[in-house]
Amino acid sequence: MPSTVIRRSMYVPETRKLTVEFVTGRRYVYFDVPVEEVDAFRAASSKGAYFNRKIRDRYVYRELTPVEE
């Protein structure tokens, strides 16, 4: 089911980096995210709720600037 908050996400298993783009256009990269967490996030019926509960404040992150796109 499409999310009303999250536009898309990309995960690189080799580096365990999860990039999340929100419908606002802001993009963040989350570090050291286990593949199991990403699988659960992608399978969640509400990606926004899962993200807020399990990822947002649990992993180190930084916002990506437009130059890094």
N, C-alpha and C positions, 0 to 999 in steps of 0.2 A: 504494500500500500504506500502511495506517495506521502511524503511528510509535508506538513504545512510550515515547518520551521527549517528543515534541512534540505537544501537543494541537491547536494551530492556528497559522496565521500570517496576517498581513495586510500587504500592500505598497501604498504610495502612490507611484506613479511620479513625480508632480510634485515631491514632496519627497525622494524616494529614501529613505524611511523604511520599514524592515522591523520589524514588531512580531511577536514570537514568544512564544506562551504554552506553557509546559511542563505536563506532566501534574501536576506539583506545585502548579500554580496561579500560580506566579511568572511575571511578564510583563516582557519587556525590549524596548526599542526600539533598533534599530541604525541609525546614521546614514550617509548617503551610500553606500548599497548600490546598485550598478548593477543594472539590470533583468536583464541577462544572468546575473548571479550568482543572483538570485532564481529565474529560470527553471530554472537548473541545480539549485538546491536543491529546488524543487518536483518536478522530474523524477527526482531521485535515488531509487534503490531503498531506501536507508536514509537518511532525512532527518536522523536524529540524528547519524549518522557524518559525513554531508556538512557539517552545521552545525558540528560540532566541528572538522573539518579545514579548512573554508574560510571560516567566518563568525565564529565565537565570539571569537577573539582578534585578528581582522584589522580590525574596524571599531569605531569609537567607539560606546559604548552606555551606557544607563542603565536601571536597574530602574524600572518603573512602580509607583506605590503604588496601593492599592485606591481611593483618591479619584480617581485619574486614569482609572479604568476607565470 
